[in-house]
Amino acid sequence: MTRTKRAAMVLGSAAAGLLLFTASQARADAAAEAKEIFSTRCSTCHGPQGKGDGPAGAALNPKPRNLGDAAWQKSVTDDHIEKIIVGGGTAVGKSAMMPPNPDLASKPDVVKALTAQIRGFGGK
């Protein structure tokens, strides 16, 4: 193998490693932002464990969804959850009391991380 080919392989490997690191860091950043968003926006009604028992949720009718309900978890797709996160309850024919988060429409990785967090409540 020529010196040029070896150098190209080394540079290619380094670039691939950097891309993997960057993608991994982006996922970690999205997960951290999603955790913060759930804590500040969602847990107010859904509670810190997603059980629908947040302090503001007590006064709502209908009551906030228990995100850990196994039957509900099985009945919805990730796309459905993502639509609710961004568009609110009315986006899927549910209560307008579930507010939209239009600022997240431009942050698909954060929305996916929120969906993963919601999925994590299943079976608890």
C-alpha positions as CSV (number, residue, x, y, z in Angstrom):
1,M,0.0,0.0,0.0
2,T,1.3,3.4,-0.9
3,R,2.0,6.1,1.6
4,T,-0.8,8.2,0.0
5,K,-3.4,5.4,0.3
6,R,-2.4,4.8,4.0
7,A,-2.7,8.5,4.8
8,A,-6.1,8.6,3.1
9,M,-7.3,5.6,5.1
10,V,-6.1,7.2,8.4
11,L,-7.8,10.5,7.5
12,G,-11.0,8.7,6.5
13,S,-11.0,6.7,9.7
14,A,-10.4,9.8,11.8
15,A,-13.2,11.7,10.0
16,A,-15.6,8.7,10.5
17,G,-14.7,8.7,14.2
18,L,-15.3,12.4,14.5
19,L,-18.7,12.0,12.8
20,L,-19.7,9.2,15.2
21,F,-18.6,11.3,18.2
22,T,-20.5,14.3,16.9
23,A,-23.7,12.3,16.3
24,S,-23.3,10.7,19.8
25,Q,-22.9,14.1,21.4
26,A,-25.9,15.4,19.5
27,R,-28.1,12.6,20.8
28,A,-26.8,13.2,24.4
29,D,-27.5,16.9,24.0
30,A,-31.0,16.2,22.7
31,A,-31.7,13.7,25.6
32,A,-30.6,16.3,28.1
33,E,-32.8,19.0,26.6
34,A,-35.7,16.6,26.5
35,K,-35.2,15.7,30.2
36,E,-35.2,19.4,31.0
37,I,-38.3,20.1,28.9
38,F,-40.2,17.2,30.5
39,S,-39.2,18.5,34.0
40,T,-40.3,22.1,33.3
41,R,-43.2,21.7,30.9
42,C,-44.7,18.2,31.0
43,S,-44.3,17.1,34.7
44,T,-46.5,20.1,35.8
45,C,-49.5,18.1,34.6
46,H,-48.2,14.6,34.0
47,G,-46.1,14.4,37.1
48,P,-42.3,13.6,37.4
49,Q,-43.0,9.9,36.7
50,G,-45.6,10.5,34.0
51,K,-48.5,9.1,36.1
52,G,-50.8,12.0,35.4
53,D,-50.5,13.3,38.9
54,G,-48.7,16.6,38.5
55,P,-49.8,19.5,40.7
56,A,-51.5,21.4,37.9
57,G,-53.1,18.3,36.6
58,A,-55.3,18.0,39.6
59,A,-57.5,20.9,38.5
60,L,-57.8,19.7,34.9
61,N,-60.8,18.0,33.3
62,P,-60.0,15.6,31.6
63,K,-57.2,14.5,33.8
64,P,-53.7,14.3,32.2
65,R,-52.8,11.0,30.7
66,N,-50.9,8.4,32.7
67,L,-48.1,8.0,30.3
68,G,-47.1,4.7,32.0
69,D,-50.4,3.0,31.3
70,A,-49.5,-0.2,29.4
71,A,-52.7,-0.3,27.4
72,W,-52.2,3.3,26.2
73,Q,-48.5,2.6,25.5
74,K,-49.4,-0.3,23.2
75,S,-52.2,1.6,21.5
76,V,-50.0,4.5,20.2
77,T,-47.2,4.8,17.8
78,D,-44.1,7.0,18.3
79,D,-45.3,9.2,15.4
80,H,-48.6,9.7,17.3
81,I,-46.7,10.7,20.5
82,E,-44.5,13.1,18.5
83,K,-47.5,14.7,16.9
84,I,-49.0,15.3,20.4
85,I,-45.8,16.7,21.7
86,V,-45.5,19.3,18.9
87,G,-49.1,19.9,18.1
88,G,-50.8,19.4,21.5
89,G,-54.0,17.4,22.2
90,T,-56.0,19.0,19.4
91,A,-53.6,17.7,16.8
92,V,-54.9,14.2,17.5
93,G,-58.5,15.0,18.4
94,K,-57.9,15.1,22.2
95,S,-58.2,17.8,24.8
96,A,-56.9,21.4,24.1
97,M,-55.7,21.4,27.7
98,M,-52.6,19.5,26.4
99,P,-50.7,22.5,25.0
100,P,-48.7,22.4,21.8
101,N,-44.9,22.9,21.7
102,P,-44.4,24.4,18.3
103,D,-40.9,25.5,19.2
104,L,-40.0,21.8,19.1
105,A,-41.0,21.3,15.5
106,S,-37.5,22.4,14.4
107,K,-35.9,20.0,17.0
108,P,-36.8,16.5,15.8
109,D,-34.0,14.9,17.9
110,V,-35.4,16.5,21.1
111,V,-38.9,15.3,20.2
112,K,-37.6,11.8,19.6
113,A,-35.8,11.9,23.0
114,L,-39.0,13.1,24.7
115,T,-40.8,10.2,23.0
116,A,-38.2,7.8,24.3
117,Q,-38.6,9.3,27.8
118,I,-42.4,8.8,27.6
119,R,-41.9,5.2,26.3
120,G,-39.6,4.7,29.3
121,F,-42.6,5.2,31.6
122,G,-44.3,2.1,30.2
123,G,-44.4,-0.9,32.5
124,K,-43.6,1.2,35.6
